[in-house]
Amino acid sequence: MSGKNSISRRQFVAGASGLMLAGAVGAAEEKKTAPTPSSPLAIDGGEKAVKTSPASQPRWGEPERKQLDAMLQQDSLFYWGGPQTKLLTERFQEFCPVKHVQTCSSGTAAIHIAVAAAGIGLGDEVITSPITDIGSVIGVLYQQAVPVFADLGAGTHNLDPADVERRITPKTKAIIAVHLTGNPCDLDALKTLADRHKLILIEDCAQAWGARYRGRPIGSIGHIGCFSLQDSKHITCGDGGVVGSSDERFGPLLQKYADKGGNRTKWGGFDGFATNYRMSEPQAAVAAAQLTRLEAIAAKRSRLGNLLTEKIADLPCLIPHEVHPEDRAVYWFYMFRLRPKSLKCGRSEFVKALVAEGVHCSGGYIKVPLYGEPVFQNHGFFAGRWPVKEMGLTTMDFTKHKCPNAESLLAEGIRVYTYEYMTEEYILEVAAAIRKVATHFAA
Ligand SMILES: Cc1ncc(COP(=O)(O)O)c(C=O)c1O
């Protein structure tokens, strides 16, 4: 995960006893009834609520080995015409049915390619979320366009369409909808806004492999969908990305904006300007094999996250991770939010108590909203300068930018780590721990 205070899978395992408790979720649930307010917290010497320690499982094995062996029979590892790239593309299209697909070197690259294919340039405004990886906006800035951050829904952690609408100006050209943590954005509302204002809707699906919006695969609903294959994502090849579109205005341009600005299907020289964002065959081989694991990973994470919500939703001191009942969220992580007025303690005390109970969690996500990062506060993107501002093409002042709900989310949110190897029994114990700590600190 990209948050500074996150733990890796390996650290999670190191902290676990390795004991795998199989099945018997129903029985475990029976035992894990809400502790009475008098049961002492583990941090005060009481018994831990979490006793289960699910062991990590290998993320790669036979499917990846087989694909890499096949790749070693090839006499070229270049993407163009490469069998691994072709396989990855076909498998990608099986779960995300878009007509044009381009593999690339990262999720950041996928978004830059999308933004370039959308024709976004000098002084254009692109509205997006302030709570995301900086890779969501790097491409916008490289196109000499201006990211405009809109506020988020209190429990969804995704763009609030009403605030997006308030921030639309004649310069707005696109919306980048970040499906944060794998929870689908309100795509109907964003698509309606995009249509009404003639904007391009780009989906940032980096954290949302396998998520579904009203039954439809995310990445196939906006005009362009972007995915990351970076190591922490649901599936990975170390680093990589995929960008796809069924829109004939943008889809045919994706390849050239991933490959130095030249169209390899119908060579006409470099008629576009782009950097080299190509993905090579070894990465494509691993990613193609990883895609065979996706459905199981997505289904499991979805089940675990929803189970946690079901077990803590009645607690008055918190807002659970809000997912639309017809959507499938794939919980890159689970984030609930505290209601400070309902508690006698602060967030850090709450987190410390949960950790002592055996819950793998931490406070917040990224340290500050993106506009709070020094590079934004200093408007220092290009050798310490920002040409569009110096040229008078934007009045954007990130020192004055405010998204109150996003800021409170970072102060009040608690991130619970969810991995596909975790058991329902573990999640039930996590829920019991949250209930125990919440009951103890209730105002
Ligand atoms: C929401 C989001 N967008 C974009 C990116 C950028 O992806 P990459 O790290 O592959 O460049 C990430 C990566 O963490 C992400 O989480």
The ligand as an SDF file (V2000), in Angstrom:
LIG
                    3D

 16 16  0  0  0  0  0  0  0  0999 V2000
   -5.7100    5.2530   -6.8800 C   0  0  0  0  0  0  0  0  0  0  0  0
   -4.3690    5.1370   -7.5390 C   0  0  0  0  0  0  0  0  0  0  0  0
   -4.1610    5.7500   -8.7170 N   0  0  0  0  0  0  0  0  0  0  0  0
   -2.9780    5.6590   -9.3520 C   0  0  0  0  0  0  0  0  0  0  0  0
   -1.9430    4.9250   -8.8280 C   0  0  0  0  0  0  0  0  0  0  0  0
   -0.6420    4.8820   -9.5580 C   0  0  0  0  0  0  0  0  0  0  0  0
   -0.3130    3.5760   -9.9130 O   0  0  0  0  0  0  0  0  0  0  0  0
    1.2400    3.1510  -10.0890 P   0  0  0  0  0  0  0  0  0  0  0  0
    1.8510    3.1030   -8.7260 O   0  0  0  0  0  0  0  0  0  0  0  0
    1.1710    1.8210  -10.7620 O   0  0  0  0  0  0  0  0  0  0  0  0
    1.8590    4.1750  -10.9440 O   0  0  0  0  0  0  0  0  0  0  0  0
   -2.1140    4.2570   -7.6130 C   0  0  0  0  0  0  0  0  0  0  0  0
   -1.0140    3.4770   -7.0030 C   0  0  0  0  0  0  0  0  0  0  0  0
   -0.9250    3.2850   -5.8100 O   0  0  0  0  0  0  0  0  0  0  0  0
   -3.3570    4.3640   -6.9470 C   0  0  0  0  0  0  0  0  0  0  0  0
   -3.5690    3.7540   -5.7720 O   0  0  0  0  0  0  0  0  0  0  0  0
  1  2  1  0
  2  3  1  0
  2 15  2  0
  3  4  2  0
  4  5  1  0
  5  6  1  0
  5 12  2  0
  6  7  1  0
  7  8  1  0
  8  9  2  0
  8 10  1  0
  8 11  1  0
 12 13  1  0
 12 15  1  0
 13 14  2  0
 15 16  1  0
M  END
$$$$
